[in-house]
Amino acid sequence: MSEKTPAEMFGRSLRRPGGFPLIPVCVGIVVGYILRGLFDSTFLSIIEEKRYKKMSSEKETTPAHCKPCPLCALCSDCWKHDVIVEPSHPRSMYEVIRWYYFTEKHLYENLDDDPRIGLIGRWKEDVQDIQEQAVRIISKEEKTQWKLVKLHSGYKRIDAFRGMDYVLDMEVVKSEGEEKGRKLVHLVRSTRPHVRLLNLQNVVEQTVVHFIVPLSRVTDRLREFIQVYEKVCLETGAAVSLLGVLFRDSPQDQTSLEQCKQLFDQYAAKYPAATIRYVEAEGEFSRAVGLDLAARQLPPDALLFFCDIDVDFDQGFLQRCRNNAELGRQVFYPAVFSQYDPELVMEGIPGKPKPTNLRDINKYNGFWMYYGYGMACMYNQDYRSVGGFNLDIRGWGGEDVELYERHVKSDLQVFRAMDPALVHRYHSKTCDPALTRDQYRMCVGALSENMASKAQLGVKLLTMQGKLPPAA
């Protein structure tokens, strides 16, 4: 038997039972691992390069201090996963956080006894910054490059735990082309330094605002109100309706009642396409009864505006009424600017020029009626959901405060802010001693505050005491 060479012996030992050689298999495995390593390193390099380029392109919108987020592919998306604290839910009317109303130039609030201040310094920087961020976020969300044309109105609310909420009514235009849009944007600048989009929708301008006005023995004031209503609503074709509730307290009121009816009929005939009507109510005048009676004439999804005939308004307010009242979610209680007695205002203050425009919002012409809740925008369903007005309240005042408190304690959000378009015209008033103790106290307080500013009353008192010469 011949001897086997080492090569033959080695070759046989590296064969599988079927005689298949293992050397090529081992070589293939080694080569495969080498090629896979080269491919993986090249592929990862390409991925890292693309990731770096993408991060560099988004560097402008990424906060410098932003750290990688485990939920994000890129740092610039961290804001999407910020935990936003829920809005505070007040337990009483005294815990409501009021919204600041602002435009591009002014802030309307009760600051330092001045109802309107110019936007300067940080106030101005904040408004400019949030507008820029809003446009950038809208453009990203809608994948369309928008530019700001005009800020129609804005609101800001500060919550120590949640951050700063903003509601902006903005007119925008596409960067390429002339197509315009109007956006209602709700943003929150959380306690973290990111601004997060909460809601974005197109502004709806065709929702009908149903004016409800209770009346009794006020023919002249009704005539003035309807003239304002005609100019703002009827001549412009605004989406509104007017429903008056006429009270006849006694047979002596028949003449005044008929004059009110004639005014309604006159304007209904003049503007046949408009909805102008009235209903009659028997018994002693009650604002709560009148508003409730009118609300029952309208469907649950009707947008109501509880209004007084002594209040002026404009189209800007009508849109804010639509924007800030949300069915099943939010009711809007704007604060009204109340004018002082024009005679006292025109007497002026020594050393200061006499006013030339009594409608201008400043601390010499009037004040924010922060304790009044009579002007309100809400959907009928949300009015009914808290039981409506207390119909047992008679005479002057109280019904609005109770309804406001009911909404505060409900599941609905209360939107409370000053509104410069709502101006309560001055008119003389008296307080009936037959009112309840609380109603009489509120009436006297309102009567005294409506007269003039503290400075004007002080000048009047000093003049009466002979310590100042009479005004020239």
C-alpha positions in Angstrom: 0.0 0.0 0.0 1.5 3.3 -1.1 2.0 6.2 1.3 -0.1 9.4 1.0 1.5 12.7 0.5 0.8 15.5 3.2 -1.1 17.4 0.6 -3.4 14.5 -0.1 -3.9 13.8 3.6 -4.6 17.5 4.3 -7.1 17.8 1.4 -8.9 14.7 2.6 -9.2 16.0 6.1 -10.8 19.3 4.9 -13.5 17.6 3.0 -17.1 17.2 4.2 -18.5 13.7 4.4 -19.8 14.1 0.8 -16.3 14.9 -0.4 -16.9 18.7 -0.7 -13.7 20.7 0.0 -14.0 23.2 3.0 -11.1 25.5 2.0 -13.2 27.6 -0.6 -16.0 27.9 2.0 -13.7 29.3 4.7 -12.1 31.7 2.2 -15.5 32.9 1.1 -16.6 33.6 4.7 -13.5 35.6 5.4 -13.8 37.7 2.2 -17.5 38.2 3.0 -16.8 39.7 6.5 -14.1 42.0 5.0 -16.5 43.3 2.3 -19.3 43.7 4.8 -17.1 45.8 7.0 -16.1 48.0 4.2 -19.7 48.4 3.1 -21.0 49.2 6.6 -18.3 51.9 7.2 -19.0 53.5 3.8 -22.8 53.4 4.3 -22.5 54.9 7.8 -20.2 57.6 6.6 -22.8 58.6 3.9 -25.6 58.6 6.5 -23.6 60.7 8.9 -22.7 63.1 6.2 -26.4 63.5 5.1 -27.4 63.9 8.8 -24.8 66.6 9.3 -25.9 68.5 6.2 -29.5 68.4 7.3 -28.7 69.6 10.8 -26.6 72.4 9.4 -29.4 73.5 7.1 -31.8 73.7 10.1 -29.3 75.4 12.3 -31.1 78.7 12.2 -34.3 77.2 13.6 -32.6 75.0 16.2 -32.0 76.5 19.7 -28.3 76.6 20.4 -28.7 74.9 23.8 -31.0 72.2 22.5 -29.7 68.7 23.4 -30.4 65.5 21.3 -33.8 64.2 22.1 -34.2 60.3 22.3 -37.6 60.7 20.6 -36.3 62.8 17.7 -34.1 62.2 14.7 -33.0 65.8 14.8 -32.5 68.3 17.5 -34.8 70.8 15.8 -37.8 68.5 16.4 -37.4 68.5 20.1 -40.2 71.1 20.6 -42.7 68.6 19.3 -42.2 66.5 22.4 -42.2 69.3 25.0 -44.7 68.6 27.8 -47.1 71.6 27.8 -48.9 72.1 31.1 -52.7 72.3 30.8 -54.3 75.7 31.2 -55.2 76.6 34.7 -58.8 76.0 35.6 -60.0 78.7 38.0 -62.1 77.7 41.0 -63.6 81.2 41.3 -63.9 84.4 39.3 -61.0 85.9 41.2 -58.6 83.2 39.9 -59.2 83.9 36.2 -56.0 84.8 34.4 -56.9 87.7 32.1 -55.7 88.0 28.5 -53.8 91.1 27.4 -55.2 92.5 24.1 -52.6 94.1 21.8 -52.1 95.4 18.3 -48.8 96.1 16.5 -48.6 99.5 18.3 -50.5 99.3 21.6 -51.3 97.2 24.6 -54.7 97.6 26.1 -54.8 96.8 29.8 -55.3 98.5 33.2 -51.6 99.3 33.8 -50.7 102.2 36.0 -54.3 103.6 35.7 -53.6 103.9 31.9 -56.0 101.8 29.7 -53.6 101.9 26.7 -49.8 102.0 26.6 -47.5 102.0 23.6 -45.5 98.9 22.8 -41.9 99.6 23.6 -38.9 97.7 24.8 -39.4 94.1 25.7 -43.2 94.4 25.1 -42.5 95.3 21.4 -39.7 92.7 21.0 -42.0 90.0 22.3 -44.8 90.9 19.9 -42.4 91.1 16.9 -40.8 87.8 17.8 -44.0 85.8 18.3 -45.3 87.1 14.9 -42.1 86.0 13.2 -42.2 82.5 14.8 -45.9 82.2 14.0 -45.3 82.9 10.3 -42.4 80.4 10.3 -44.5 77.7 12.0 -47.5 78.3 9.7 -45.2 78.0 6.6 -43.7 74.8 7.9 -47.1 73.2 8.8 -48.7 74.1 5.5 -45.6 73.6 3.4 -46.1 77.0 1.9 -43.9 80.1 2.3 -46.0 82.8 3.9 -45.2 86.4 4.7 -46.9 88.6 7.3 -49.1 91.4 5.9 -50.9 92.6 9.0 -51.6 91.7 12.6 -55.4 92.3 13.0 -55.3 91.6 16.7 -53.5 89.6 19.3 -53.9 88.3 22.9 -51.4 87.2 25.4 -51.8 85.5 28.8 -49.1 84.7 31.3 -49.3 81.5 33.4 -46.4 81.0 35.8 -46.5 77.2 35.3 -47.6 76.9 31.7 -45.8 79.8 30.1 -47.2 82.4 27.7 -50.2 81.8 25.5 -50.7 83.8 22.4 -53.7 84.0 20.0 -52.9 85.9 16.8 -55.3 86.9 14.0 -52.9 87.4 11.1 -53.2 88.3 7.5 -50.5 86.6 5.4 -49.6 86.5 1.7 -47.6 83.9 -0.2 -44.0 84.8 -0.9 -44.4 83.9 -4.6 -47.7 85.3 -5.9 -50.4 87.5 -4.5 -52.6 84.9 -2.8 -53.6 86.0 0.6 -54.9 84.2 3.7 -56.1 85.0 7.2 -55.0 82.7 10.0 -56.0 82.4 13.6 -53.0 80.9 15.4 -52.8 79.7 19.0 -49.2 79.4 20.3 -47.7 78.8 23.6 -44.2 79.8 24.7 -43.7 77.2 27.4 -41.4 77.5 30.4 -39.0 75.8 28.1 -37.6 78.2 25.5 -39.6 76.7 22.6 -42.8 77.9 20.9 -45.3 75.2 20.2 -48.3 75.3 17.8 -51.5 74.4 19.6 -54.1 75.2 17.0 -54.1 76.6 13.5 -57.3 77.4 11.5 -58.5 79.7 8.8 -60.5 82.7 10.1 -64.2 82.2 9.5 -65.9 85.6 8.7 -69.3 84.3 7.9 -70.5 83.0 11.2 -73.6 85.0 12.1 -73.4 87.0 15.3 -76.8 87.3 16.8 -77.2 90.7 18.7 -79.6 90.4 21.6 -80.6 93.8 23.1 -83.2 94.1 25.9 -85.0 97.5 26.0 -87.3 99.6 28.2 -88.1 103.3 27.9 -84.9 104.2 26.0 -86.1 105.4 22.6 -83.4 108.0 22.1 -80.6 105.7 23.1 -82.1 103.0 20.8 -82.0 105.4 17.9 -78.3 106.1 18.5 -77.5 102.4 18.8 -79.3 101.5 15.6 -77.4 104.2 13.8 -74.1 102.6 14.9 -75.5 99.1 13.9 -76.5 100.4 10.5 -73.0 101.9 9.8 -71.0 98.9 11.1 -73.3 96.0 10.1 -76.1 96.9 7.6 -74.1 99.1 5.2 -71.3 96.6 5.0 -73.4 93.4 4.7 -71.8 91.9 7.8 -73.0 88.4 8.9 -75.2 89.5 11.8 -78.8 89.6 13.1 -80.5 91.9 15.6 -83.1 90.7 18.1 -84.6 93.2 20.5 -86.7 92.4 23.6 -89.2 95.2 24.3 -90.5 95.5 27.9 -93.6 97.4 28.9 -93.3 98.0 32.6 -96.6 99.9 32.8 -99.4 101.3 30.6 -97.6 104.6 30.6 -94.8 103.0 28.6 -97.0 102.3 25.6 -95.8 105.4 23.7 -92.1 104.6 24.2 -92.8 101.0 23.2 -94.5 101.9 20.0 -91.7 104.2 19.1 -89.2 101.4 19.6 -91.3 99.1 17.4 -91.4 101.7 14.6 -87.6 102.0 14.7 -87.2 98.2 14.3 -89.8 98.1 11.5 -88.3 101.1 9.7 -84.8 99.5 9.5 -86.2 96.1 8.7 -88.0 97.7 5.7 -84.9 99.7 4.7 -82.7 96.5 4.7 -85.0 93.7 3.6 -82.1 91.2 3.3 -81.1 91.8 7.0 -82.6 90.0 10.0 -84.0 92.7 12.3 -86.9 91.8 14.6 -88.2 92.1 18.1 -90.2 90.2 20.7 -92.3 91.6 23.5 -92.0 90.8 27.2 -94.5 91.6 29.9 -93.8 92.7 33.4 -91.1 94.7 35.1 -87.9 95.1 33.1 -85.3 92.4 33.8 -82.2 92.2 31.7 -81.8 88.5 32.6 -85.4 87.7 31.5 -85.0 89.6 28.3 -81.7 88.0 27.2 -83.0 84.5 28.2 -86.3 85.0 26.3 -84.4 86.0 23.1 -81.9 83.2 23.4 -84.8 80.7 23.4 -85.8 82.0 20.0 -82.5 80.8 18.5 -81.0 77.4 17.8 -78.3 75.8 20.0 -75.5 76.5 17.6 -76.3 80.2 17.3 -73.5 82.6 18.3 -75.0 85.1 20.8 -73.8 88.5 21.6 -75.4 89.9 24.8 -75.3 93.6 24.1 -76.4 96.9 25.7 -77.7 99.8 23.6 -75.2 102.2 25.1 -72.2 100.3 23.7 -70.4 101.2 20.4 -68.6 98.5 18.5 -66.9 97.9 15.1 -66.3 95.1 12.6 -63.0 94.2 14.3 -64.9 93.3 17.4 -67.4 91.2 15.5 -64.5 89.1 14.2 -63.1 88.7 17.7 -66.5 87.6 18.9 -66.3 84.8 16.3 -62.7 84.0 17.0 -62.9 83.8 20.8 -66.2 82.0 21.3 -65.8 78.3 20.5 -68.8 75.9 20.6 -68.5 73.5 23.5 -65.1 74.8 24.5 -64.8 78.5 25.3 -66.9 81.6 26.0 -65.8 85.2 25.5 -66.3 88.0 28.1 -64.7 91.2 26.8 -64.2 94.1 29.2 -65.7 97.4 28.0 -64.1 100.9 28.0 -66.6 103.2 29.8 -66.6 106.9 29.1 -66.6 109.6 31.8 -69.1 112.4 31.9 -68.1 114.6 28.9 -68.8 117.8 30.7 -66.3 117.0 33.4 -63.8 115.7 30.9 -64.0 118.9 28.8 -63.3 121.0 31.9 -59.8 119.6 31.7 -57.0 119.5 34.2 -54.8 122.6 34.9 -51.5 122.3 33.0 -52.8 119.8 30.5 -54.4 120.4 27.1 -58.1 119.8 26.9 -59.1 116.7 25.1 -60.1 116.9 21.4 -61.4 113.4 20.9 -63.7 112.0 23.6 -63.6 108.5 22.0 -59.8 108.2 22.3 -58.9 105.5 24.9 -56.9 107.2 27.6 -57.1 107.6 31.4 -58.8 111.1 31.1 -61.6 110.0 28.9 -62.7 106.8 30.6 -61.7 103.5 32.3 -61.9 99.8 31.8 -65.1 98.4 33.4 -63.2 95.4 34.8 -66.1 94.5 37.1 -68.7 94.3 34.4 -69.5 91.1 32.5 -72.7 92.1 30.7 -71.2 92.1 27.2 -70.5 88.5 26.3 -70.1 86.2 23.2 -71.0 82.6 23.5 -72.9 79.9 21.6 -76.4 79.2 22.8 -75.6 75.7 23.7 -72.8 76.9 26.1 -75.2 79.5 27.6 -77.7 76.7 28.3 -75.1 74.2 29.5 -74.7 76.2 32.8 -78.4 76.9 33.3 -78.5 80.4 31.7 -79.3 83.5 33.7 -80.8 83.5 37.1 -84.3 84.7 36.2 -85.2 85.7 39.8 -82.8 88.7 39.6 -84.8 91.9 39.0 -83.8 95.4 38.4 -80.2 96.6 37.9 -77.2 94.4 37.8 -76.0 91.1 39.3 -77.2 88.7 36.5 -74.0 89.0 34.5 -71.8 88.3 37.5 -73.7 85.1 38.4 -73.6 83.8 34.8 -69.8 84.6 34.6 -69.2 82.6 37.8 -71.2 79.7 36.5 -69.0 79.6 33.4 -65.8 79.9 35.5 -66.8 76.8 37.5 -67.9 74.8 34.4 -65.7 72.7 32.1 -65.7 75.6 29.6 -62.7 77.9 29.2 -63.4 81.6 29.9 -61.7 84.1 27.6 -61.5 87.4 29.4 -59.8 90.5 27.9 -60.1 94.2 27.3 -61.5 95.2 24.0 -60.9 98.7 22.7 -63.7 98.6 20.2 -66.4 98.2 22.9 -67.0 101.7 24.2 -69.8 102.4 26.7 -71.2 105.8 26.0 -71.8 108.0 29.0 -75.4 108.5 30.1 -76.8 109.8 33.4 -78.3 107.2 35.7 -80.0 106.9 39.1 -80.0 104.1 41.6 -83.4 102.9 42.8 -83.5 102.6 46.6 -85.8 99.6 46.1 -82.9 97.5 44.7 -81.4 94.8 46.9 -78.5 95.7 49.1 -75.9 94.2 46.8 -77.5 95.7 43.7 -77.7 99.1 45.2 -74.0 98.9 46.3 -72.9 98.0 42.8 -75.1 100.7 41.2 -73.7 103.4 43.5 -70.1 102.2 42.8 -70.7 102.2 39.0 -72.4 105.6 39.2 -69.4 107.2 41.1 -66.7 105.6 38.9 -68.5 106.7 35.7 -68.3 110.4 36.6 -64.6 111.2 36.0 -61.0 110.2 36.8 -59.6 110.7 40.3 -57.5 113.7 39.0 -60.6 115.4 37.4 -62.7 114.8 40.5 -59.9 116.2 42.7 -59.7 119.4 40.6 -63.5 119.7 40.8 -63.4 119.4 44.6 -60.5 121.9 45.0 -62.3 124.3 42.7 -65.5 124.1 44.7 -63.5 124.7 47.9 -62.0 127.8 46.4 -58.4 126.4 46.4 -58.2 126.5 42.6 -59.6 129.2 40.2 -62.4 128.1 37.9 -61.4 126.7 34.6 -61.1 129.3 31.9 
